[in-house]
Amino acid sequence: MAIAKRIFLFLAINFLVVLMISIILQLLNVQPFLTNYGLDYQSLLIFCLVWGFAGSFISLALSRVMAKNLMKVQIIDPVQSDNEHYKIYQMVERLAQKAHLKAIPEVGIYRSNEVNAFATGPTQNRSLVAVSTGLLNKLKTSEIEAILAHEITHISNGDMVTMTLMQGVVNAFVMFLARVVAYAVSSLNRSKNSSRSNYFSYYMFVYLFEVAFMVLGSMVTATYSRFREFRADKGGAELSSKEDMIGALRSLKVMQEIKDPKASPPSMQAFKISSPPKKRLIHLFATHPPLDVRIERLQNM
């Protein structure tokens, strides 16, 4: 039943994205950008911007709902003060007020041996902070509060929106540049081949260049993601304490090998407080800096 629910959610989101983009393109009266006379750069640019940003913003709008479903997050009811996890809600409430958030985020817990936490949501008013049962069971109270402070800082900094804007720019740039370069390359033999083979070679080059440019674009977004983690560590230290934030990261380092594949979908890795260590080359695509580097940054702060 859970698998069927996830498949339905995936198909529904994709249908919504395609439908929304199609409506936007019709409203903007965007014509086909590939004509017999060449590329219509204006239509191509609008087409790429719409596709690049619409998907990202729809994903952002649904991020909180998707996180709850994918991670099976149980929301803590702030009215039920007798709940065994109510103290977690109180921590988040206190930190949110200290960070001057417009609203208290939803607070949830997901079952996993993995020692981790994440924050997501489209706005400060519609945000979610969730922690794993592994984190609650293995870390000290002061370290838990430091990690919650880190996640609250992500929300106060608007990191989810910024990442969405950056991803939209990268998506649009990749689509636009791939089609321009593909058209230029496929045009080299345009006089020798039929129009059908020219179209085939054009789309073949589009896919090849999109993959190549997306790899480069992923490095850009990963670089910013690592930067925002440093900034969230600093904010977490200011909301809790420098010593507690360092202690929390040290505990994460000791327990970072504890992984729960069922609670670690790839789509959620960028939102968590830590990710598995990477090899030197793969580090260029890592969303989180090495914990040793993060600890050193805080020590020198």
DADA-V751409 format. One record per residue. N is the residue number from 1. OMEGA is omega in whole degrees, -180 to 180 (999 if undefined). NEAR is the number of other ideal C-beta (glycine too) atoms within 8 Angstrom. Layout:
N,OMEGA,NEAR ; N,OMEGA,NEAR
This chain:
1,180,4 ; 2,180,5 ; 3,179,6 ; 4,179,7 ; 5,179,9 ; 6,179,10 ; 7,179,8 ; 8,179,8 ; 9,179,10 ; 10,-179,8 ; 11,-179,8 ; 12,180,8 ; 13,179,12 ; 14,177,8 ; 15,180,8 ; 16,179,9 ; 17,-179,12 ; 18,-180,8 ; 19,-179,8 ; 20,-179,10 ; 21,179,12 ; 22,179,8 ; 23,-179,8 ; 24,-180,10 ; 25,178,11 ; 26,179,8 ; 27,179,6 ; 28,179,8 ; 29,180,5 ; 30,180,10 ; 31,176,6 ; 32,-175,6 ; 33,180,12 ; 34,-178,8 ; 35,178,8 ; 36,-178,2 ; 37,179,3 ; 38,-179,5 ; 39,171,10 ; 40,-171,11 ; 41,180,8 ; 42,178,6 ; 43,179,11 ; 44,-179,13 ; 45,179,9 ; 46,179,11 ; 47,-178,12 ; 48,179,14 ; 49,-180,9 ; 50,180,13 ; 51,-177,12 ; 52,-175,16 ; 53,-175,11 ; 54,-180,12 ; 55,-179,11 ; 56,-177,13 ; 57,175,10 ; 58,177,12 ; 59,178,12 ; 60,-179,11 ; 61,-178,7 ; 62,-172,9 ; 63,-178,12 ; 64,179,13 ; 65,-180,7 ; 66,-180,12 ; 67,180,15 ; 68,-178,12 ; 69,-177,10 ; 70,-176,10 ; 71,-178,13 ; 72,-177,8 ; 73,175,11 ; 74,-177,7 ; 75,177,8 ; 76,179,12 ; 77,-178,6 ; 78,-180,9 ; 79,-177,4 ; 80,-178,7 ; 81,179,5 ; 82,178,4 ; 83,-177,9 ; 84,-179,3 ; 85,-177,9 ; 86,-180,12 ; 87,177,6 ; 88,177,14 ; 89,180,12 ; 90,177,8 ; 91,-179,11 ; 92,179,14 ; 93,-179,10 ; 94,-179,8 ; 95,179,14 ; 96,177,13 ; 97,179,9 ; 98,180,7 ; 99,178,12 ; 100,175,5 ; 101,-179,13 ; 102,-179,4 ; 103,177,8 ; 104,180,8 ; 105,168,15 ; 106,-179,9 ; 107,-178,13 ; 108,180,13 ; 109,175,14 ; 110,-176,13 ; 111,178,7 ; 112,174,13 ; 113,179,8 ; 114,179,12 ; 115,-174,13 ; 116,178,13 ; 117,177,14 ; 118,174,13 ; 119,178,15 ; 120,-180,10 ; 121,-176,14 ; 122,-179,9 ; 123,176,7 ; 124,-179,12 ; 125,-177,6 ; 126,-178,7 ; 127,-178,16 ; 128,172,14 ; 129,-178,16 ; 130,179,14 ; 131,179,14 ; 132,175,17 ; 133,177,10 ; 134,178,14 ; 135,-179,14 ; 136,-176,12 ; 137,-171,5 ; 138,-176,8 ; 139,176,11 ; 140,-178,7 ; 141,-179,6 ; 142,179,10 ; 143,176,12 ; 144,-180,15 ; 145,178,12 ; 146,179,16 ; 147,175,16 ; 148,177,15 ; 149,176,16 ; 150,-178,16 ; 151,177,15 ; 152,178,19 ; 153,175,15 ; 154,-178,12 ; 155,-178,18 ; 156,178,11 ; 157,-178,11 ; 158,-175,8 ; 159,-179,10 ; 160,179,16 ; 161,-180,10 ; 162,178,11 ; 163,179,13 ; 164,178,12 ; 165,-180,9 ; 166,179,11 ; 167,178,10 ; 168,178,12 ; 169,180,9 ; 170,180,14 ; 171,-179,15 ; 172,-180,13 ; 173,-179,12 ; 174,-179,13 ; 175,-177,13 ; 176,-177,11 ; 177,180,10 ; 178,-179,13 ; 179,178,14 ; 180,-179,11 ; 181,179,10 ; 182,179,14 ; 183,180,12 ; 184,-179,8 ; 185,-179,8 ; 186,180,12 ; 187,-178,8 ; 188,-180,6 ; 189,-175,9 ; 190,-177,8 ; 191,-176,4 ; 192,-175,4 ; 193,177,9 ; 194,-179,5 ; 195,-180,6 ; 196,179,6 ; 197,177,8 ; 198,178,13 ; 199,180,8 ; 200,-179,8 ; 201,179,11 ; 202,-178,12 ; 203,176,9 ; 204,178,8 ; 205,177,12 ; 206,-179,11 ; 207,-180,8 ; 208,-178,9 ; 209,177,12 ; 210,178,11 ; 211,-178,8 ; 212,-178,9 ; 213,178,12 ; 214,176,10 ; 215,178,8 ; 216,179,8 ; 217,179,12 ; 218,177,10 ; 219,180,10 ; 220,-179,10 ; 221,178,12 ; 222,178,12 ; 223,178,8 ; 224,179,11 ; 225,178,12 ; 226,178,12 ; 227,-178,8 ; 228,176,13 ; 229,175,12 ; 230,-178,11 ; 231,178,10 ; 232,175,14 ; 233,180,14 ; 234,178,12 ; 235,178,15 ; 236,178,17 ; 237,180,16 ; 238,-180,7 ; 239,178,11 ; 240,172,12 ; 241,-180,8 ; 242,-178,8 ; 243,-180,6 ; 244,179,13 ; 245,177,16 ; 246,179,12 ; 247,179,12 ; 248,179,15 ; 249,177,14 ; 250,177,10 ; 251,177,13 ; 252,180,14 ; 253,-180,10 ; 254,-173,6 ; 255,-174,10 ; 256,178,11 ; 257,178,4 ; 258,-177,9 ; 259,178,7 ; 260,-176,11 ; 261,-178,5 ; 262,-179,5 ; 263,-177,10 ; 264,176,11 ; 265,-178,7 ; 266,-178,5 ; 267,-177,6 ; 268,-173,12 ; 269,-177,10 ; 270,-176,7 ; 271,-177,9 ; 272,-176,11 ; 273,178,10 ; 274,177,9 ; 275,-177,8 ; 276,177,5 ; 277,-177,5 ; 278,171,10 ; 279,-170,5 ; 280,-178,5 ; 281,-179,5 ; 282,-180,8 ; 283,178,9 ; 284,-179,7 ; 285,-178,8 ; 286,179,11 ; 287,-179,9 ; 288,175,11 ; 289,175,9 ; 290,-178,9 ; 291,177,13 ; 292,180,7 ; 293,180,8 ; 294,178,13 ; 295,180,12 ; 296,178,8 ; 297,-180,11 ; 298,179,14 ; 299,-179,7 ; 300,-175,5 ; 301,999,7
